[in-house]
């Protein structure tokens, strides 16, 4: 069985990893994006985790070209202080709250005439430049937000919109919104089973991640809102991505084609809007 599984997995991987799998794209490659963590290149101590994205140059050179980081504004917009940048972030979330809550939004390259989408995403506290933390007790874990309600122009009133926007950013997903210590699948030595994040498995992963319901057996990774919203009664959200996908796949496989239920499921299906 293990040999059959490995063979099937290899065949699945070869569909996009081998050269020549897509003649219509640069280098005939199926590669859409290549994402990196440039912590080892950081001059800060300890090194700052920094995500970047590269694509094959559409001009046909065949070389990798740096791209923006999808769904992630420049770090300066997450300073969480009262300034013009945070005002623009709050305005964007407020004006697009419906699409953000429905997971149909796409962070634009510019907003209100200013560059908006980031060229990289660093795990830093934007207001101080200090290294941030991805896990732990709120409000320390990294997340995107404006300020508190004492400044209406920088306050993001809608709790769901704040969360959906933040969890779709690089470090919102790989940090405080899901209590993930950077990687969802942790690198390990050859022959060792990889550990995974609570977002993926429903059980707290590495990096001092906290499962806030205190139950490691219920297959639900419960995460307290890192922005402590709503104020006074912070929301908790449960994650288990593998179980969610298994249920979706099971439902699709057991639905007869052409039935009213099948058509309804197809029309109502909504994929994740995150970049992972």
Steps between C-alpha positions, in 0.01 A plus 500: 500500500781742584664438161170563321446820698850628425457422131167682485645797688796515261269491199292781649811709568640441151190660346630843599865448603648352183632714216266518201177451691351825366617600148307828520698643792862624541748210491198276432473488879185466710660708774272791595695643794815427696491629858803540722585572863809720511571479871855381439570821305374725779747740659289514816569272796305284540436479130166636382276264306438671167273356231543582132342369182653434158346409165647390170558813293201530264724685255646162408849528649442182699638658817324548831374853561393643833127559534282664764380295796135427427233628742765665718541883511833661583600439863469871584120478473494271804667744740181507716557865589315812391663612176412541133607147402281332759213729400532369144499140620191558714326679213576211264361240741192710579416575138553139392357327809236309303748347255752435777246311712391303191864416414463651153738794541839556342742748657581760230844613394407858593233649724385862505791587271767348726703177457319239709596141422828390656818379333582286805344409833712516815411359840556833674311748713459767233492789749837408656673270251548243776464127432139394561375166635260270311351315799407547866247697700320786318560773410868415451470250210540667163176620338369782283286773655449874523483660845246498781172690481641821651603594144201444265706551183738214583254269678375194306157454652400177323659208688441245221646728235810563713552126549437400137735769375772407749480122456548540124833682546829309516565537871137503602465146367848386605476676836253640746168440328563124498759467783758370255874519567586595139463173304181300452714197405823501698832407335652183648784260422452232234307201630333698778126567491437871459310683770223739397324805635177503692335679209566191287443219752273638773775437761744763624827499305851609589625845596302537825165499319201508735181300451269719705233239571763290681381180331761328284268213408203676338672566164428872526774760532324779688660843462408813693473814288852651517358853486273415795193586297217551567619712792418341833400165351766385250382254236644148475531317168556130431734363232565159345577550133561134416163401647325784316648397168422132564136586566480712184656221294273239656192706425609554139577131447161387634289752307347365178578714195205686353287500814358815654734451800804469273412816309432686825830387654691608189339843494548558874857362525741768621875422495737655750619845400833476681829473310596157641 
